[in-house]
Every structure is written in C-alpha cells, then in structure tokens.
Amino acid sequence: MRPHSPSTVRRQARAEWAAAAVTPLLAVALAGLALAGCAPGPSAALSGAAFGAWTKPQAIRGANGLDSLSCATPDFCVSLDTSGHSFIWDGRRWSRAIPVATSQCTRANPPSCADGNAVSCPAAGFCVAVDVDGAALVMRGRVWSPPVGFDTQGSPSDVSCATAELCVAVDDNGEASTFNGSSWSAATGTADDGQLMGVSCGEPGACMAFDATSYTEVLHGRRWRELGELSLSTPQGGSEPNSPTSVSCATATFCALVDAFGDFLTFNGRSWSGTRTFDDIQLGNAVVSCASPRYCMIVDSNGNAIAFDGRTLSSPVRVTSQSDPPQGIACPRPRSCMAITSDSFLRQSG
C-alpha cells in the first residue's frame, strides 16, 4: 500500500518559461490552450485542491483507537476501533458505538480487544470483519453475528469482499480463506509462504495480496500466483526495511499499492509499474483507496492526502495534524472519500 512519484514539475514553471521565450501574443495563445483543457504532461504535478476540499477532522463520539474503515457507498461506512466498537455512517452522521463481540472483544470485557481487526463492506447494510484470533463476524443491518472461528493456524491480518458472496481473508502464515455468504473455507496456503499483511479484491475471483517484505501475489479464480518481488526504494542503502502498507484494486486489471517510504505503484493485470514518490515519509504509514482506475486517494502519516488521476499524482495536501494522522481511507466513488484518524473522521466536501 505505498507509492512514490517523480511528478514535481508544475504548470507554473512551464508557463514562466513560455512567457520568457515567446512573444506576448503567443503567450496569450498558449494560456488559452491551457484553459481549454490541455492535459498536463506525465511529469506535471496536479494541484491537490483540484480533487476536492476536505473537511476538518471531527470527533466520532465514543471512538477509541479507530483502525479500520470500509464504505460501500457515500452513505454507508463502517469503522472499527480497538475497544470492541463499530460505528456506522449514514451519510449525515456517525452512529453511537455498537459492540462487536469478537473472540476477545466481548461486551463483558471490551478492554481486552486486540489491535488488527479489519472490516470490508461490499454493500450497504452488509459487512464482514475478522480479528487477529482467527474469528469472523458478519453485520447485517446494524447487528453483528457472534464470532465464528475459521482460521486455526494463523492470525488474520486483512479481509476484502468483492461482493456479499465472495470475501477473502489473509493471515500471517501466508494462507487465505474465502467466504461465500454463509460459510468460510478452511485456510489454505497461497503462492506466498510469508506473512500476508493486506488484500484487496477488485472483482469476484480477482484479488491482490502483499506480504511483510515486498512480494505480491494475485488470485485468478481459485489459483494464487506469485508476482515476484516489488522494486521498492531502499532508504539508507537498504539498511532500513521497506515494505508495502496498503493495496487497493478497483478492477481485475487495476490495483494501486503504497509503501512505508512513499512509493506508489500500479498494476495493469499483468505486472507492476515502476515506483513514483507520492510524499516524503520515513518508515511511516500510508493507506490507498481507488474508486476507479482513474481515481485513487492516498493518506499518510504526514497528515497529507494525495490524489491519482490514472496518470499523475497530485501534490500533497495537509488534511490532519501529524500527531493524529489518518489511519484509514475509503473511496466508494470519485470525490467521495472518507478518512479516519484514531478518534475522528474527515471527508471530501466536493
């Protein structure tokens, strides 16, 4: 879940060069062409403001350590915290805390909740959550089912649902389990025997997973295939480890991935692109969400948001403080993203 980008040249610099090199009349003509909608070159940095403004962070009442977010539509999102609570967004406000009785987070003992719960909501009113102890829960309406154990060998790290009838969970043993809407399959080995940290399913039977180092694997139908090692940046001559932090697939042939040092990569259905830098983060956290191949949004531990239009990364825009940076983001539609910090939310306002 981390990308880097070389887009640092701005239109203003090119405009200044044009004004100095051509006659005023030609300069006016060039400006007119720019206003007419000429697209920026591959190295031009887009203004973050062009992708819509963000609201200021607003507290979610009762939230304590929010760390997972999923939005099926702009009017339906669910976030989980590390105190055994879930919160539902209805398009106007967040609900009060709704207890989630995972294997350790029970109504009688909410402080025992373990960090690392993940949630995925493929449709309004329907979500699947997994916890680090190998249990899964399903939310229908506003009611969570009791936890059901499905992974006895590993600790689930992430879950992604393409539809309500197809979810995939991955764990730290390099195994994956699938949910068909009513039951879970047993956890089975994938092409990677490492510690799988994240997964995203752009379509049924088409998912991308990454491990704790820099390897990714893709699911086609029922078969996982390893894609090899990513060419991530190696800070400090490689003495500091760099690993993916988030992946998001909009379709079977488009995924975006970001890492701990600001690298950004895209997948075209066959292979990964080279890296581009989206922000200057050092062993930080970044999360990406793609509403389509032409619209992704990244938030990171600098408190910045960075947009991708299918070709170019925008310049970073500060949306939160660095002391309480975004922990998650979900973009169900272009220009309709929701983000969470440890106890608050912010969203695009148009």
Secondary structure, DSSP 8 states (H G I E B T S, - for coil): ---B----B-HHHHHHHHHHHS-HHHHHHHHHHHHTT----TTB-B-GGGG--B---EE-TT--SEEEEEEEETTEEEEEETTSEEEEE-SS-B---EE---SS-BTTBGGG--S--EEEEEETTEEEEE-TTSEEEEEETTEE---EE--SSS-EEEEEEEETTEEEEEETTSEEEEE-SS-B---EE-S--S-EEEEEEEETTEEEEEESSSEEEEEETTEEEEEEE-----GGGGTS---EEEEEEEETTEEEEEETTSEEEEE-SS-B---EE-S--SS--EEEEEEETTEEEEEETTSEEEEE-SS-BB--EE-S-TTS---EEEEEETTEEEEE-SSEEEEB--
